[in-house]
Structure formats: structure tokens, C-alpha cells
Amino acid sequence: MPDPLRIVFAGTPDFSVPPLQQLLESEHQLAAVYTQPDRPSGRGRKLLPGPVKTRALEAGVPIRQPASLKTAEEIEALCALAPDLMVVVAYGLLLPESVLTIPRLGCVNIHASILPRWRGAAPIQRAIQAGDAESGVSIMRMDKGLDTGAVYLTRRIMLAADETGGSLHDRLSLLGATALLEALPGIADGSLQPVAQDDAAATYAAKLEKTEAQIDWSRPAAEIERQVRAFNPWPVAFTRYENANLRIWDAHAIAGMTAEPGTVMSATRNGVDVSSGSGLLRITRLQMPGKRAMEARDFINSQNIQGILLG
């Protein structure tokens, strides 16, 4: 069994917490946790720590929050930590080449896709949106490219029929944590060698934008369903209704008679059925501006929506 590693961890959001927790419970030593600077939040715009910083404070691990890792001061500080390895999980800051070579074993990243599929910022949501049957995590040796490094280990899971961006996020976060601990002994003793990616098979997962959450009812219902599931819990798919954005939290495609895309064909306790370019989308949970999300059966008690045109 290799000696315990001296590790620097870099991460910021909820997705990064399970891997951090696994390292805290392991035999490895956490020399420091790097996380993004505190951001203003809420109505008062008060500076609040992110999830990784909160957990690191609880564990008593030294924390660094530089705005950039490119300065001589930060490079010197990282060198002084003398890490064997740097583990990066949704950190949110670019690691310059000068940083990648500081740890004795380099820098590894937990990426939420089966590389080379879905390099980029939003691999979880893009996998659902595209209708992928499976997803997973890749333990990757970082290089100067965007998710282009050689892969130490891949672990796969099948997507559920009702998979959402939120549910897959949580599943892959836990999977990434266990995959990391599985890979570390082989990385430490050199018995696990990374395999280069096939660049020709790469796809790009662009950052999510609020504007792409608006539903185009001319598209097939199956595609719209995937959009709804992928964008739950953010940015949340929506359609225009009474000069406002009606947010769609849950929906599924069904067969049925169609009319002009966007037409509400029926509104019953089972849901609100909307015509699309192919098939119907049954909306089962939605939200009006300033209101809480509600079941469609409760929504139709106060809204006479049947026959109207959405969008």
C-alpha cells in the first residue's frame, strides 16, 4: 500500500463536497483547501462562504481563496505546501501551466462525464438534454487544455427515465468521490497509467444560458421533456403565459391528438397537455412568477388554461 499522499484540494460548490469529505475521512493528508472568494448573496448582498469553504472550516483545514492562481505570490504559496497531488473538483478558476507542474504527481480532476464526451462547463445537463443513455465520471490528469487530459479511471451509470439535472448532479458527485479514492493508490504508486482521450470523439458541453430555457413548442415533445429535466433546478425551462414566464418544473412526453404547437389541448388532474411539433407534453408541476411551484392539478383550480396558446 503506498504511503498517504499530501493533497491540496480545490473546489467550490456542492458538487465538490462529497469528494472533499472522502479525503477528510481517508488516510491522506489535506495540506490546504483552495476555493473561490466569498460571493455576495441574498437581498442584503452579504458575503457568504461556499459549500467547500464551509466544510473545510468545520474540519479545520487551512483555506486559501485567491482571485487568481497566476500571480507569483500564489505560485510561491502553493509550492510552499509541497503537495504530492492537487485534486480539482468544480473549482471554477483556471489552473495555469505553472501550477499543473507543482505537485509531485500533477493535478487530477473529477469531471462529470465519460470523457471525451461532454468536455466543458455543463456536462451533466447536456447529457440529459441530448438523450444520452448513460453518464459517469472521469478521473483525469489535467493538462493545459479544456478537459483534454489523459484519463486514469472512468465509472459509468445509467440515466433514469425521469433523470433531472439535479438528480444526476447528486449521483455523479457521490460517484466521483468514490472513484477518486479508488484511483488514488494507483496514481500514487504509478500502477494506474492515464489513457489519452480520442480527440476526434470529443463533444462540447457549453455553459448553460437562461435564454435557452425558453421552450420552443415547434420541437418534438420528447426533446422538450429532456430540456425540462436537464434545466431542473437551473435555469428552469419556461414558456410565456399571460405576458409572464411560466416555469415548467416537471413534464413528460405522451402520445395524443395535436394542434398548433403551444396549444393547451387539455387541463385535468393528470396534468396540462400541450401540443408540440410532435406529440404532447404533459406538464405536471409548474410555477407562476412570485409564486411557489405547484402541482398542475392545483394550478388549474385557479387558471382556465385549456385552449389557450402558450409561448
C-alpha positions as CSV (number, residue, x, y, z in Angstrom):
1,M,0.0,0.0,0.0
2,P,1.5,3.4,-1.0
3,D,2.2,6.0,1.7
4,P,-0.5,8.5,2.3
5,L,-0.5,11.5,0.0
6,R,-0.1,15.1,0.9
7,I,-3.0,16.6,-1.1
8,V,-4.2,20.1,-2.0
9,F,-7.9,20.2,-2.7
10,A,-9.5,22.8,-5.0
11,G,-13.3,23.1,-5.3
12,T,-16.2,25.5,-4.6
13,P,-19.8,24.3,-5.0
14,D,-22.0,21.5,-3.5
15,F,-20.7,19.1,-6.2
16,S,-17.2,19.3,-4.6
17,V,-18.2,18.5,-1.1
18,P,-18.5,14.6,-1.2
19,P,-15.0,14.2,-2.7
20,L,-13.7,16.6,0.0
21,Q,-15.4,14.6,2.6
22,Q,-14.0,11.3,1.3
23,L,-10.5,12.8,1.5
24,L,-11.1,14.1,5.1
25,E,-12.1,10.5,6.1
26,S,-9.2,8.9,4.3
27,E,-5.6,8.3,5.4
28,H,-4.4,11.1,3.1
29,Q,-3.3,14.5,4.5
30,L,-5.1,17.6,3.3
31,A,-2.4,20.3,3.2
32,A,-4.9,23.0,2.2
33,V,-8.3,23.7,0.5
34,Y,-8.4,26.2,-2.3
35,T,-11.9,27.7,-3.0
36,Q,-13.2,30.7,-4.8
37,P,-13.6,34.0,-2.9
38,D,-16.8,34.5,-1.0
39,R,-19.6,35.9,-3.1
40,P,-22.4,38.3,-2.2
41,S,-25.7,36.5,-1.8
42,G,-29.3,37.3,-0.8
43,R,-31.2,40.6,-0.6
44,G,-28.6,42.1,1.6
45,R,-25.7,41.0,-0.7
46,K,-23.8,39.7,2.3
47,L,-20.6,37.9,1.5
48,L,-21.2,34.2,2.2
49,P,-18.8,31.2,2.1
50,G,-19.3,28.5,-0.5
51,P,-20.1,24.9,0.5
52,V,-16.5,23.7,0.2
53,K,-15.2,26.5,2.4
54,T,-17.9,25.8,5.0
55,R,-16.9,22.1,5.2
56,A,-13.2,23.0,5.3
57,L,-13.8,25.4,8.2
58,E,-15.7,22.7,10.1
59,A,-12.8,20.3,9.5
60,G,-10.1,22.9,10.5
61,V,-8.2,22.6,7.2
62,P,-6.2,25.7,6.0
63,I,-8.1,27.6,3.4
64,R,-6.9,29.8,0.5
65,Q,-9.2,31.9,-1.6
66,P,-7.1,33.7,-4.3
67,A,-8.9,35.6,-7.1
68,S,-6.3,34.1,-9.5
69,L,-3.6,31.4,-9.4
70,K,-1.4,33.2,-11.9
71,T,0.4,35.5,-9.6
72,A,3.9,34.9,-8.3
73,E,2.6,35.1,-4.8
74,E,0.1,32.3,-5.2
75,I,2.5,30.1,-7.1
76,E,5.0,30.5,-4.3
77,A,2.4,29.8,-1.7
78,L,1.3,26.6,-3.5
79,C,5.0,25.5,-3.8
80,A,5.5,26.0,-0.1
81,L,2.7,23.5,0.6
82,A,4.8,20.8,-1.1
83,P,1.8,18.8,-2.3
84,D,2.1,15.3,-3.8
85,L,-1.1,15.8,-5.7
86,M,-3.7,18.5,-6.3
87,V,-7.3,17.3,-6.6
88,V,-9.6,19.7,-8.5
89,V,-13.4,19.4,-8.5
90,A,-15.5,22.2,-9.9
91,Y,-13.1,24.8,-8.6
92,G,-14.1,27.5,-11.1
93,L,-10.7,29.0,-11.6
94,L,-8.3,28.3,-14.4
95,L,-5.1,26.5,-13.4
96,P,-2.2,27.9,-15.4
97,E,0.5,25.5,-16.7
98,S,2.9,26.8,-14.0
99,V,0.5,25.3,-11.3
100,L,-0.1,22.0,-13.1
101,T,3.6,21.0,-12.6
102,I,3.9,22.0,-8.9
103,P,2.5,18.8,-7.3
104,R,4.9,15.8,-7.5
105,L,2.1,13.7,-9.1
106,G,0.5,16.6,-11.0
107,C,-3.1,17.7,-10.8
108,V,-6.2,15.5,-11.2
109,N,-9.7,16.5,-11.9
110,I,-13.1,14.8,-11.3
111,H,-15.1,15.5,-14.4
112,A,-18.8,14.7,-14.6
113,S,-18.9,12.9,-17.9
114,I,-17.5,9.9,-19.7
115,L,-14.6,11.7,-21.5
116,P,-14.1,12.6,-24.2
117,R,-17.9,13.1,-24.4
118,W,-19.0,16.4,-22.9
119,R,-15.9,18.4,-22.2
120,G,-16.8,21.8,-20.9
121,A,-18.9,23.6,-18.3
122,A,-22.2,21.8,-18.3
123,P,-21.7,18.0,-18.9
124,I,-24.5,16.9,-16.6
125,Q,-27.2,18.9,-18.2
126,R,-26.0,18.4,-21.8
127,A,-26.1,14.6,-21.3
128,I,-29.7,14.7,-20.3
129,Q,-30.6,17.2,-23.0
130,A,-29.1,15.1,-25.7
131,G,-30.9,12.0,-24.6
132,D,-27.7,10.0,-23.5
133,A,-28.5,6.6,-22.1
134,E,-25.5,6.8,-19.6
135,S,-23.3,9.3,-17.9
136,G,-20.5,8.9,-15.4
137,V,-17.3,10.5,-14.0
138,S,-13.7,10.6,-15.3
139,I,-10.6,10.9,-13.1
140,M,-8.4,12.9,-15.4
141,R,-4.8,14.1,-15.3
142,M,-5.1,17.8,-16.0
143,D,-3.2,19.5,-18.8
144,K,-3.3,22.9,-20.4
145,G,-6.4,22.1,-22.5
146,L,-10.1,22.2,-21.6
147,D,-10.8,18.7,-20.1
148,T,-8.4,17.2,-22.6
149,G,-6.1,15.4,-20.2
150,A,-5.5,11.6,-20.1
151,V,-8.0,9.6,-18.1
152,Y,-7.0,7.4,-15.1
153,L,-10.4,5.9,-14.4
154,T,-13.9,6.1,-15.7
155,R,-17.1,5.0,-13.8
156,R,-20.4,4.8,-15.5
157,I,-24.1,4.9,-14.5
158,M,-27.3,4.6,-16.5
159,L,-29.6,7.6,-16.6
160,A,-33.1,7.1,-15.1
161,A,-36.1,7.8,-17.3
162,D,-37.0,10.8,-15.1
163,E,-33.4,12.0,-14.5
164,T,-33.1,15.7,-13.9
165,G,-30.0,18.0,-13.8
166,G,-30.4,18.0,-10.0
167,S,-30.6,14.2,-9.5
168,L,-27.7,13.5,-11.9
169,H,-25.6,16.1,-10.2
170,D,-26.0,14.5,-6.8
171,R,-25.4,10.9,-8.2
172,L,-22.3,11.9,-10.0
173,S,-20.9,13.9,-7.1
174,L,-21.1,10.7,-4.9
175,L,-19.7,8.6,-7.7
176,G,-16.8,11.0,-8.3
177,A,-15.9,10.8,-4.6
178,T,-15.7,7.0,-4.6
179,A,-13.9,6.9,-7.9
180,L,-11.3,9.3,-6.7
181,L,-10.5,7.2,-3.6
182,E,-10.4,4.1,-5.9
183,A,-7.9,5.8,-8.2
184,L,-5.5,7.4,-5.7
185,P,-3.4,4.3,-4.7
186,G,-2.7,3.5,-8.4
187,I,-1.8,7.2,-9.1
188,A,0.4,7.2,-6.1
189,D,2.5,4.1,-6.9
190,G,2.3,4.5,-10.7
191,S,0.4,1.3,-11.4
192,L,-2.5,3.3,-12.8
193,Q,-1.5,4.9,-16.0
194,P,-3.7,7.5,-17.7
195,V,-5.0,6.8,-21.2
196,A,-5.1,9.6,-23.8
197,Q,-8.5,10.7,-24.9
198,D,-9.7,10.3,-28.5
199,D,-10.0,14.0,-29.5
200,A,-12.0,13.0,-32.7
201,A,-14.8,11.7,-30.4
202,A,-15.0,14.8,-28.2
203,T,-18.2,16.8,-27.7
204,Y,-18.5,20.1,-26.0
205,A,-20.9,20.9,-23.2
206,A,-21.5,24.7,-23.4
207,K,-22.3,26.7,-20.3
208,L,-26.0,27.0,-19.6
209,E,-27.7,30.3,-20.5
210,K,-31.0,31.5,-19.2
211,T,-32.2,32.3,-22.7
212,E,-32.0,28.7,-23.9
213,A,-34.5,27.7,-21.2
214,Q,-37.4,29.1,-23.2
215,I,-39.5,26.3,-24.7
216,D,-39.9,26.2,-28.5
217,W,-43.2,24.4,-28.9
218,S,-42.4,23.5,-32.5
219,R,-39.9,21.0,-31.3
220,P,-40.9,17.4,-30.6
221,A,-42.4,16.8,-27.1
222,A,-39.6,14.3,-26.3
223,E,-37.0,16.9,-26.9
224,I,-38.9,19.5,-24.8
225,E,-39.2,16.9,-22.0
226,R,-35.4,16.5,-21.9
227,Q,-35.0,20.2,-21.8
228,V,-37.3,20.4,-18.8
229,R,-35.4,17.7,-17.0
230,A,-32.0,18.9,-17.9
231,F,-32.7,22.5,-16.7
232,N,-34.2,21.4,-13.4
233,P,-33.2,23.0,-11.0
234,W,-31.4,25.7,-13.1
235,P,-32.2,27.7,-15.2
236,V,-35.7,26.0,-15.3
237,A,-37.5,25.7,-18.6
238,F,-40.3,28.2,-19.2
239,T,-42.9,29.4,-21.6
240,R,-44.8,32.6,-22.0
241,Y,-48.3,32.8,-20.4
242,E,-50.3,36.0,-19.9
243,N,-47.2,38.1,-20.5
244,A,-45.2,36.3,-17.8
245,N,-42.8,33.4,-17.7
246,L,-44.5,30.2,-16.6
247,R,-41.8,27.9,-15.3
248,I,-42.0,24.2,-16.0
249,W,-40.5,22.0,-13.4
250,D,-41.8,18.6,-14.3
251,A,-43.2,17.2,-17.6
252,H,-43.2,14.2,-19.8
253,A,-44.0,13.4,-23.4
254,I,-47.1,11.5,-24.3
255,A,-49.0,10.5,-27.4
256,G,-52.2,12.2,-28.4
257,M,-54.0,14.5,-30.9
258,T,-52.1,17.7,-31.6
259,A,-52.9,21.1,-32.9
260,E,-50.9,24.3,-33.4
261,P,-47.7,24.0,-31.3
262,G,-48.2,25.5,-27.9
263,T,-51.9,24.9,-27.7
264,V,-53.2,23.6,-24.4
265,M,-55.2,20.6,-25.5
266,S,-56.5,19.6,-22.1
267,A,-56.1,20.6,-18.4
268,T,-57.1,17.9,-15.9
269,R,-55.9,16.5,-12.6
270,N,-53.4,14.4,-14.6
271,G,-51.7,17.5,-16.0
272,V,-51.7,20.2,-18.6
273,D,-51.3,18.7,-22.1
274,V,-49.6,21.0,-24.6
275,S,-49.3,20.4,-28.3
276,S,-45.8,20.3,-29.8
277,G,-44.2,19.7,-33.1
278,S,-44.6,16.0,-32.5
279,G,-46.7,14.6,-29.7
280,L,-47.9,16.2,-26.4
281,L,-46.1,17.4,-23.4
282,R,-47.9,16.7,-20.2
283,I,-46.9,19.4,-17.6
284,T,-47.3,18.1,-14.0
285,R,-45.5,20.8,-12.0
286,L,-45.2,24.5,-12.7
287,Q,-44.7,27.9,-11.2
288,M,-46.0,31.4,-11.8
289,P,-43.8,34.5,-11.1
290,G,-43.7,35.3,-7.4
291,K,-45.5,32.1,-6.5
292,R,-44.3,28.7,-5.3
293,A,-44.0,25.8,-7.6
294,M,-47.2,23.7,-7.6
295,E,-48.8,20.6,-9.0
296,A,-50.6,21.2,-12.2
297,R,-53.9,19.9,-10.7
298,D,-53.7,22.8,-8.2
299,F,-52.7,25.3,-10.8
300,I,-55.8,24.6,-13.0
301,N,-58.1,25.2,-10.0
302,S,-57.4,29.0,-10.4
303,Q,-56.4,29.2,-14.1
304,N,-58.7,28.5,-17.0
305,I,-55.9,27.5,-19.4
306,Q,-57.5,24.9,-21.7
307,G,-57.4,26.0,-25.4
308,I,-55.0,28.9,-25.0
309,L,-51.7,29.2,-26.9
310,L,-48.5,29.2,-24.8
311,G,-45.3,30.7,-26.0
